[in-house]
Amino acid sequence: MSEPLRIALAGLGTVGGGVIRLIEANASLIARRAGRPIQITAISARNRSKDRGVDLSGYAWEDDMVILGERPDVDVVVELVGGADGPALALARTTFEAGKALVTANKAMIAHHGLELSAKAEAAKVAFKFEAAVAGGIPVIKGLKEGAAANEIKRVYGILNGTCNYILSTMEDTGRDFADVLAEAQAKGYAESDPTFDIDGIDAAHKLSILSAIAFGTAVDFKGVTATGIRRVLAADIAQADALGYYIRLIGMAEPEVDAQGNHRLFQRVHPHLVHRDHPLAHVDGATNAVVAEGNFVGRLLFQGAGAGDGPTASAVVADLIDIARGDIGAPFSIPAAELTQAAPAESGHRTGKAYLRFTVADRPGTLAEIAAAMRDAGVSIESLIQKGRVEVNGEERVLVALVTHEGPESGIAEALRLLEGSPSLAEPPLVMPLLEE
Amino acid sequence: MSEPLRIALAGLGTVGGGVIRLIEANASLIARRAGRPIQITAISARNRSKDRGVDLSGYAWEDDMVILGERPDVDVVVELVGGADGPALALARTTFEAGKALVTANKAMIAHHGLELSAKAEAAKVAFKFEAAVAGGIPVIKGLKEGAAANEIKRVYGILNGTCNYILSTMEDTGRDFADVLAEAQAKGYAESDPTFDIDGIDAAHKLSILSAIAFGTAVDFKGVTATGIRRVLAADIAQADALGYYIRLIGMAEPEVDAQGNHRLFQRVHPHLVHRDHPLAHVDGATNAVVAEGNFVGRLLFQGAGAGDGPTASAVVADLIDIARGDIGAPFSIPAAELTQAAPAESGHRTGKAYLRFTVADRPGTLAEIAAAMRDAGVSIESLIQKGRVEVNGEERVLVALVTHEGPESGIAEALRLLEGSPSLAEPPLVMPLLEE
């Protein structure tokens, strides 16, 4: 058997511990599949003395993780520290400068610096892999880069944040409101104490920007993603959606376009959607993630599995290591960094579809007429007015009006909302969610 | 850009035509992703003069397809002829003997000769790839070999035959009986004029034996697969399952075991199951395929997509070609053929679970008591007796008794059926289907 692939591990949190446990537990099958053993030689983390429940005595320790990238006994650095910049970025740069490969689960760093790092890895002719950065244990980056490589990808979308999906499906199962379920998720450790990145869609936006680059051959453009999270989704919205045959899911969606001037543009949006019950994403519950890719020959592919957790994330990290052990140094974004195209963000106004609109209104005559008039004046056709009724939201009584539009351009809805702006009839800005049909 | 990868194509049926169209339509993105163009140089099929709707004038023609493997202007042979033996097998052998790579969609050939061919490919140090042989366009072989490579796979199962799934989900949607839906599927071209391979589970068994080998590192053992198809599933069974919250799906399932003597054994079975509505496979409709793999770190992974058709199958074939163009010569079954272990087929008697049993009975007193007594004597506990009623099956009236057992070993059910064997109360052998829970 060949020489072992020697690994340095930066970051010994949940995922780092999972990687150590996996490499130890599955050592012999990994060696058989990789054609050589995978061996951890050096490690680094912020706190050396913390008890992590795994024996670290066999590994060399570095207080400064950046040094890991320069050690002569290391072939691949595994970065599990996180953070778009700071030590993680310094380590990545050092690693490529030293001519070593990098594996990371750091979606924020790739979303912000993926292009630079990809170019550095390619210049050094080393691997730069990040399967664990998107959708946890699901091999979706491999699925897009290799499994669907023969296809022009028309669209990629999915459930990219397990915390949001856990909250939405728990709201669905229990009828409870967002704040209540979030608090419980935090208590159980399913949501961070500062849940902003998850529930406001930033985490999903990081992942979506990475998927876009791989699917469409465009430079990673995190700034081009419009992100709206799930804070404003009410239990009442979920009940209304259910009555219509839909489930509410936070969907990240990306689609390349050519605009009227012939310029390439890229639509990237994270937004809660009403997903039709016959769509496979409707049945993705709990912290599960799922990604759909639509190819011009393969049609619709779905990849589903655990989106987070030490075991699944470690599985993705070590899959990358096995690929590297087998000699795979592919371009990180499928095609060389220099060939990735720049595409300005696409407008959303011309996108057509049905939408769900929910208004929180003053309880007085004429409110409904005002909403209906604005829709009419903006040319938006209403398919069904679902409800006008009182509901309790986090202990306060509110009056809600919910409706579903006929198929039409999003610009019409934007215009209707503009007409209603500042109306004393509306207690807060309306909530709009596109429908994702079967 | 490097030299093109030169392809010979054997077989110009639906899939062959799809491969030509794909390579032409997506030529430039394939070249970018593969790092070099993929070029068809030579082709062969049974009938040269047939109009296939694609221009073949640019490709050299061979009347004898086996010669393709020996042409000096060919790097990879793509075999799309089908058949476990005959010309396909002769071509595969010739190709490896000539030191060229082979890509095939031929599940029957791999199920029967995979070990021999894998050893030949490894000896010649060439690629032997067959993503298209299992689950059409879904990159599930790659998902298992590479995406889940860090895991010990505990179990692999799924919906592997699109024809059966189309028939079952159409029966479900329409309430019509098997024979009726099959006839329609044949008329529409969704089922072969001789549908035996599909509806008796042989095709799914071919695919399952390939998945097992990759997932568990065992030598392909098609003969070790027990296959029961869907001929005996009635519309009444589907209605009963639905009332219980289940959908009937033909599931191929494989699981490695260690028996009481410490010997490695492999359970492989294709059988209709009642799939719980909260299981992701319950919602796989029409000709779609889906495969679940359960890993010891990643948990449950699901891969879903089109299981057949020219576009999806061509997508899988060309994905293999792109891998080869990138220089990937992995072991066909993930680990070298010589290291694949032999595992005798596992018994099913000790497998535990709930099961659905349906009896077609004589309409006279005592029938139910006789069934109940046999279950009791065999130690099988009945959870619910669903129905005793008359239904019309293909124009004939029958009396059916359906029940669901409590969790228990399959040996108990086998014993109960043995006790009932030859009973004048039963018009035909009972139909038994395991329940696949959430």
Contacts between the chains, C-beta under 8 A, distances in Angstrom:
chain1	res1	chain2	res2	distance
A	18	B	297	7.2
A	22	B	150	5.9
A	22	B	297	5.1
A	25	B	296	7.3
A	25	B	297	7.8
A	26	B	150	6.2
A	26	B	151	6.9
A	26	B	152	5.9
A	26	B	296	7.2
A	26	B	297	7.4
A	29	B	152	6.0
A	29	B	217	7.5
A	30	B	149	7.5
A	30	B	150	6.3
A	32	B	217	7.1
A	32	B	335	4.8
A	32	B	339	6.4
A	33	B	145	7.8
A	33	B	149	5.0
A	33	B	334	5.6
A	33	B	335	6.0
A	34	B	149	7.6
A	131	B	147	7.8
A	137	B	295	7.9
A	137	B	297	7.5
A	137	B	298	4.0
A	137	B	299	6.7
A	137	B	301	7.0
A	138	B	147	8.0
A	138	B	301	6.5
A	139	B	142	8.0
A	139	B	143	5.6
A	139	B	146	7.1
A	139	B	147	2.6
A	139	B	148	6.9
A	139	B	301	7.5
A	142	B	139	7.9
A	142	B	142	6.7
A	142	B	143	7.6
A	142	B	146	6.1
A	142	B	147	5.1
A	143	B	139	5.6
A	143	B	142	7.6
A	143	B	143	6.9
A	143	B	147	7.1
A	143	B	303	7.9
A	145	B	33	7.8
A	146	B	139	7.1
A	146	B	142	6.1
A	146	B	146	7.8
A	146	B	319	6.4
A	146	B	322	7.3
A	146	B	323	6.4
A	147	B	131	7.8
A	147	B	138	7.9
A	147	B	139	2.6
A	147	B	142	5.1
A	147	B	143	7.1
A	147	B	319	5.8
A	148	B	139	6.9
A	148	B	315	7.0
A	148	B	319	7.0
A	149	B	30	7.6
A	149	B	33	5.0
A	149	B	34	7.5
A	149	B	318	7.7
A	149	B	319	5.2
A	149	B	322	4.6
A	149	B	323	7.9
A	150	B	22	5.9
A	150	B	26	6.3
A	150	B	30	6.3
A	150	B	314	7.3
A	150	B	315	5.0
A	150	B	317	7.9
A	150	B	318	3.5
A	150	B	319	5.1
A	150	B	321	7.7
A	150	B	322	6.3
A	151	B	26	6.9
A	151	B	315	5.7
A	152	B	26	5.9
A	152	B	29	6.0
A	217	B	29	7.5
A	217	B	32	7.1
A	278	B	283	7.7
A	278	B	285	7.7
A	280	B	280	7.6
A	280	B	283	6.3
A	280	B	284	7.9
A	280	B	304	6.5
A	283	B	278	7.7
A	283	B	280	6.3
A	283	B	283	5.4
A	284	B	280	7.9
A	285	B	278	7.7
A	290	B	302	7.9
A	295	B	137	7.9
A	295	B	315	6.3
A	296	B	25	7.3
A	296	B	26	7.2
A	296	B	311	7.9
A	297	B	18	7.3
A	297	B	22	5.1
A	297	B	25	7.9
A	297	B	26	7.4
A	297	B	137	7.5
A	297	B	311	4.1
A	297	B	312	6.8
A	297	B	314	5.7
A	297	B	315	4.4
A	297	B	318	7.9
A	298	B	137	4.0
A	298	B	305	6.5
A	298	B	306	6.7
A	298	B	311	6.6
A	298	B	312	4.9
A	298	B	315	3.7
A	298	B	316	7.7
A	299	B	137	6.7
A	299	B	305	6.7
A	299	B	306	4.7
A	299	B	309	7.8
A	299	B	311	6.5
A	299	B	312	5.9
A	300	B	305	6.3
A	300	B	306	7.4
A	301	B	137	6.9
A	301	B	138	6.5
A	301	B	139	7.6
A	301	B	303	7.8
A	301	B	304	7.2
A	301	B	305	4.2
A	302	B	290	7.9
A	302	B	302	7.2
A	302	B	303	7.4
A	302	B	304	4.0
A	302	B	305	6.4
A	303	B	143	7.9
A	303	B	301	7.8
A	303	B	302	7.4
A	303	B	303	6.2
A	303	B	304	7.9
A	304	B	280	6.5
A	304	B	301	7.2
A	304	B	302	4.0
A	304	B	303	7.9
A	304	B	304	7.2
A	305	B	298	6.5
A	305	B	299	6.7
A	305	B	300	6.3
A	305	B	301	4.3
A	305	B	302	6.4
A	306	B	298	6.7
A	306	B	299	4.8
A	306	B	300	7.4
A	309	B	299	7.8
A	311	B	296	7.9
A	311	B	297	4.1
A	311	B	298	6.6
A	311	B	299	6.5
A	312	B	297	6.9
A	312	B	298	5.0
A	312	B	299	5.9
A	314	B	150	7.3
A	314	B	297	5.7
A	315	B	148	7.0
A	315	B	150	4.9
A	315	B	151	5.7
A	315	B	295	6.3
A	315	B	297	4.4
A	315	B	298	3.7
A	316	B	150	8.0
A	316	B	298	7.7
A	317	B	150	7.9
A	318	B	149	7.7
A	318	B	150	3.5
A	318	B	297	7.9
A	319	B	146	6.4
A	319	B	147	5.8
A	319	B	148	7.1
A	319	B	149	5.3
A	319	B	150	5.1
A	321	B	150	7.7
A	322	B	146	7.3
A	322	B	149	4.6
A	322	B	150	6.3
A	323	B	146	6.4
A	323	B	149	7.9
A	326	B	330	6.5
A	327	B	327	7.9
A	328	B	328	7.0
A	330	B	326	6.5
A	334	B	33	5.6
A	335	B	32	4.8
A	335	B	33	6.0
A	339	B	32	6.4
